[in-house]
Structures are given as C-alpha cells and as structure tokens.
Amino acid sequence: MSTLAGSKILVTGASGRIGSVTTRRLRAAGAWVTALSINDDPSLEADRVLVGDTRSQDDVAEALEGADAVVHLAALAHRDIAPPFDVYSTNVVSTFNVLAQAGALGIRHAVVAGSINACGLPQNVHEVRPAYVPYDAHLPVDIADWYSLSKHQDESTARMAWRHWGIDVVTLRFPHVNSEEALRAQSLQLAEDPRPGLLEGWSYLTTEDAARSVELALTARTTGAHAFFLAADRTLAPYRTEDMLDAFAPEVLRTRRFVGREVPIDLTPARELIGFQAEHEIELPTLDLPTGL
C-alpha cells in the first residue's frame, strides 16, 4: 500500500495537463484529494472539487482545509499565453499565496511545478547558449522574459517559505511535458530540424512520468527547499547528442561526454532525492545527423 494512503492532499491546477493525471494517480494511491481549478471540469477524479483562483486568499484557504500536503501545479505555463503582467503576477502571487498559507497552517510538505525555464534559456528573446552542458542546479541564469522570471522567483519563494514556516518544498523543474502522442509528433519535427530543441537539451517528459514524479516527491524524505531538473534519459531527437552539440553548439563547454541520445541534463538529484527515473520514453532510432543540418 502506498504511504500516501489516507493522507489529504490539495492539488492546484488540477484540470491542467499534469494536474488531471496527478489527481487521478494520487487518488489511486489511496490519498483523499481536493482538486482546485480555475475552471469547472466534470472529468476530474477527486474526492472534493473546488473552482477557484490560487491568487485568492479565500479560495486557497478553503481548499487547504484539512490538508496534510500540497501539490501546486497552477500556473500560466508559457511566456506568450497571456500579457506579460498577467503571466508574471499570476505565477508569483499564486505560489506565494499557496505556500504561505500552507506554511502558516503547519502543513509540512509541498511539491511545486517548476520549469526548465527557471534558468532563462529556452524562452529567452536573445540568441543565447548555456554556459555548459549538462545542465545542472548551478547553471548560470540568463533571464529575459517574464515567464522564466516567474519560475525563477517561485524557487526563491519556496526557499523563503521553508526558512520562515519550516515547510519542506520540492520544486520539480519540468521540461516540455505532454502526452505520448503529442511527443511523437514533436519528435518528427525535431528529426526535420533539431535546432529549436537545443536550449531545452531536446528534453521531455510524458504526463504519466510527470505525475509519478509528484507522487515520489510527496513520499520522499527530503527536508528543506530543493529544485532540480527532470527529463527522460534520452532526447526527443533521433540523433546522437554529441553530434547535435558539435553542429549547433560547438562553443559550449561539455563537462562530460554523452552516450548515444543521452539527454544533456544532470538527472542525478532527481534520482538521489526522490528516486525518480522516467519509465515512459518515446522509442526512436539513433540516426546519423544529416549533413545538410
């Protein structure tokens, strides 16, 4: 039986791409789940469903009643999904509101949906390159957009909440997360031209693995505030990682070599802190990079 059995968990952003799968998974593990969503979603599988705004103190207070832990997934998840003020303010106010209220109530554990964009590279408006690969927790930040700024700020909020209230927070720096069908379609695009995937390290995660990482983060014996990258072990492009780096980022320092289609992201913290390794990968052949690319 899962260690979550009988626990009461609030999931914000429950009707989102990751949220709906996470809600279902936690409930199957025996947790009593409150789902908070900005929109009414009759398909949600939860014990209590609330329609509310994570920026609202009253809505969050109601949703947190009786909760033992919090999974905060609510966010505007792209730079261009709304005006800059809305993207930034929604994300940072929501995260502060949820963690501050949870911490003040004495809730001991929270999991937050972070992003690979916390480093500022994938959605940067300039021509940028990482300081080195593989990406790791110490990668220098270069932020030039409001979404990346909001996700970077969320990690600072998590550290503050831990220091002030003692709530342990795990922030999962998700790469692009989608269904297997959507990821297969994206892999075809990257086969045609891998360059758009460079700043994300051609990384990805299925929604099922994202939900599983949330469950593992809830049950892990971590203390403090941690933020780390997650991804499938291999890239979503069918070419060898070394060949793509040679072609598209030859000036970027490599602190180690990469085998085959190994993703150029350090996944060690995910394995050591919460025991996560992706179980669902998009099966691709490993091909020679075409000369024309």
C-alpha positions in Angstrom: 0.0 0.0 0.0 1.3 3.5 -0.8 2.5 5.7 2.0 0.0 8.3 0.7 -3.0 6.1 1.7 -5.3 8.1 3.9 -3.4 11.4 3.5 -5.3 14.5 2.5 -3.7 16.3 -0.5 -4.6 19.6 -2.2 -3.8 19.7 -5.9 -3.9 23.1 -7.5 -4.2 23.5 -11.3 -5.9 20.1 -11.1 -7.6 20.4 -14.6 -4.3 21.1 -16.3 -2.2 18.7 -18.4 -0.2 17.5 -15.5 -2.8 18.2 -12.9 -5.5 15.9 -14.2 -3.2 12.9 -14.4 -1.6 13.7 -11.0 -5.0 14.0 -9.3 -6.1 10.6 -10.7 -2.7 9.0 -9.7 -2.8 10.3 -6.1 -6.4 9.2 -5.6 -5.5 5.7 -6.9 -2.7 5.6 -4.4 -5.3 6.0 -1.6 -5.0 9.7 -0.9 -8.0 11.9 -0.3 -7.7 14.5 -2.9 -9.0 18.1 -3.1 -8.8 19.4 -6.6 -8.7 23.2 -7.1 -9.1 24.5 -10.6 -9.8 27.9 -12.2 -12.4 26.2 -14.5 -15.1 23.7 -13.8 -14.0 20.3 -15.1 -16.6 17.5 -14.6 -14.0 14.9 -15.7 -11.8 15.5 -12.6 -11.3 12.4 -10.5 -11.1 13.8 -7.0 -12.9 13.5 -3.6 -13.5 17.2 -3.4 -13.6 19.6 -6.4 -13.4 23.3 -6.0 -13.5 26.0 -8.6 -11.3 28.9 -7.5 -8.3 31.1 -8.1 -4.9 30.4 -6.5 -4.4 34.1 -6.2 -7.4 34.4 -3.9 -6.7 34.1 -0.2 -10.2 32.9 0.5 -10.2 30.3 -2.3 -6.9 28.8 -1.2 -7.9 28.9 2.5 -11.0 26.8 1.7 -9.0 24.4 -0.4 -6.4 23.9 2.3 -8.9 22.9 5.0 -7.7 19.6 6.5 -4.8 19.2 4.0 -1.7 17.2 5.0 0.3 18.2 1.9 0.1 20.4 -1.2 0.8 19.9 -4.8 0.9 23.3 -6.5 0.6 23.0 -10.3 -1.5 26.1 -11.1 0.3 28.5 -13.4 0.2 30.3 -16.7 2.7 28.0 -18.4 4.2 30.0 -21.2 5.6 33.4 -22.0 3.0 34.1 -24.7 -0.1 32.6 -23.1 -1.2 35.9 -21.7 0.0 39.5 -21.4 3.4 39.8 -19.5 1.8 41.3 -16.4 -0.7 38.5 -16.1 1.8 35.7 -16.6 4.3 37.1 -14.1 1.8 38.2 -11.4 -0.4 35.1 -11.7 2.5 32.8 -11.2 4.4 34.5 -8.4 1.3 35.5 -6.4 -0.2 32.1 -6.7 2.9 30.3 -5.5 3.4 32.8 -2.6 -0.3 32.5 -1.6 -0.4 28.7 -1.6 3.0 28.2 0.2 2.5 31.0 2.7 -1.0 29.8 3.7 0.1 26.1 3.8 3.2 27.0 5.9 1.2 29.1 8.3 -1.2 26.2 8.8 1.7 23.9 9.8 1.5 21.8 6.6 4.8 20.1 6.4 5.3 19.2 2.7 4.7 20.8 -0.6 5.5 19.9 -4.2 5.7 22.8 -6.8 5.7 22.6 -10.6 8.8 24.4 -11.6 10.3 24.7 -15.1 13.4 24.2 -17.0 12.8 27.8 -17.9 13.9 28.9 -14.4 17.4 29.2 -16.0 16.0 31.6 -18.5 17.4 29.9 -21.7 14.5 28.2 -23.6 12.2 31.2 -23.9 15.0 33.9 -24.0 14.4 36.6 -26.5 18.1 36.8 -27.4 20.4 34.3 -29.2 21.8 32.6 -26.1 23.7 29.4 -25.2 24.1 27.6 -21.9 27.4 28.2 -20.1 28.0 24.4 -20.2 26.3 21.1 -20.5 24.9 19.0 -18.9 22.5 21.5 -17.3 22.7 21.3 -13.5 21.5 23.2 -10.5 24.5 25.6 -10.7 23.9 26.6 -14.3 24.2 30.4 -14.6 20.9 32.1 -15.1 20.2 34.4 -18.1 16.6 35.6 -17.9 15.0 38.0 -20.5 11.3 37.0 -20.3 8.6 37.3 -17.6 7.6 33.6 -17.6 11.2 32.4 -16.8 11.4 35.2 -14.2 8.3 34.0 -12.6 9.6 30.4 -12.3 12.9 31.6 -11.0 11.1 33.7 -8.4 8.9 30.7 -7.4 12.0 28.8 -6.3 13.0 31.8 -4.1 9.5 31.8 -2.7 9.9 28.1 -1.8 13.2 28.8 0.0 11.6 31.6 1.9 8.6 29.5 2.9 10.9 26.8 4.2 13.0 29.2 6.2 10.0 31.1 7.6 7.5 28.4 8.3 9.6 25.2 8.1 7.5 23.7 5.2 9.6 21.3 3.1 9.3 22.1 -0.6 10.4 20.2 -3.7 10.3 22.1 -6.9 10.3 19.9 -10.0 11.9 21.7 -12.9 9.8 20.1 -15.6 10.9 20.1 -19.3 8.2 20.0 -22.0 5.5 17.7 -20.7 2.9 16.2 -22.9 1.1 13.0 -24.0 3.0 10.3 -25.8 1.0 11.1 -29.0 2.0 14.8 -28.9 5.6 14.0 -28.1 5.8 11.6 -31.1 4.6 14.4 -33.3 7.2 16.7 -31.8 9.9 14.1 -32.4 9.1 14.2 -36.1 9.6 17.9 -36.1 12.9 17.6 -34.3 14.0 15.0 -36.8 13.5 17.6 -39.6 15.3 20.3 -37.7 16.7 19.7 -34.2 17.9 23.3 -33.7 14.7 24.5 -31.9 15.2 22.0 -29.2 18.8 22.9 -28.3 18.1 25.2 -25.4 15.9 22.6 -23.7 18.5 20.0 -24.3 15.9 18.2 -26.5 14.4 17.0 -23.2 10.8 16.0 -22.5 8.6 14.0 -20.1 5.3 12.2 -20.5 2.4 13.4 -18.4 2.4 9.9 -16.7 6.0 10.3 -15.6 5.4 13.9 -14.5 2.6 12.7 -12.3 4.7 9.9 -11.0 7.5 12.4 -10.1 4.9 14.3 -8.0 4.0 11.2 -6.1 7.6 10.3 -5.4 8.3 13.9 -4.3 5.4 13.7 -1.8 6.7 10.5 -0.3 10.5 11.3 -0.4 12.2 12.0 2.9 13.6 15.4 1.9 13.9 18.4 4.1 14.5 22.0 3.1 13.7 23.5 -0.3 15.1 21.7 -3.3 14.8 22.4 -7.0 16.1 20.1 -9.7 15.6 19.1 -13.4 13.6 16.1 -14.6 13.6 14.5 -18.0 13.5 11.2 -19.8 17.0 9.7 -20.1 17.2 10.1 -23.8 16.4 13.0 -26.1 13.4 13.5 -28.3 15.6 13.9 -31.3 16.7 10.8 -33.2 20.4 11.9 -33.5 23.4 11.4 -31.2 23.7 14.2 -28.6 27.4 14.7 -29.2 26.7 15.2 -33.0 24.0 17.7 -32.3 26.2 19.7 -29.9 29.0 19.6 -32.4 26.7 21.0 -35.1 24.6 23.5 -33.2 26.6 24.5 -30.0 30.3 23.7 -30.6 31.4 26.6 -28.4 29.5 25.3 -25.3 31.7 23.7 -22.7 31.0 20.0 -22.1 31.9 18.8 -18.6 31.5 15.2 -19.7 30.7 13.2 -22.8 27.3 11.9 -23.8 26.5 8.4 -24.9 24.1 8.0 -27.8 21.0 10.1 -27.4 21.7 10.8 -23.7 19.9 14.0 -22.6 22.4 16.8 -21.7 20.9 17.4 -18.3 22.1 16.2 -14.9 19.4 13.9 -13.6 21.3 12.8 -10.6 19.4 14.9 -8.0 16.1 13.6 -9.2 17.3 10.0 -8.7 19.0 10.7 -5.4 16.4 12.9 -3.7 13.1 11.4 -4.8 14.2 8.2 -6.6 12.8 9.3 -10.0 13.8 7.8 -13.3 11.5 8.1 -16.3 9.6 4.9 -17.2 7.9 6.1 -20.4 10.1 7.1 -23.3 9.3 7.7 -26.9 11.0 4.9 -28.8 13.2 6.4 -31.5 16.1 5.0 -33.7 19.5 6.5 -33.2 20.5 8.0 -36.6 23.4 9.9 -38.1 22.8 13.6 -38.2 22.2 14.5 -41.9 25.0 16.5 -43.4 22.6 19.3 -44.5 21.7 20.1 -40.9 
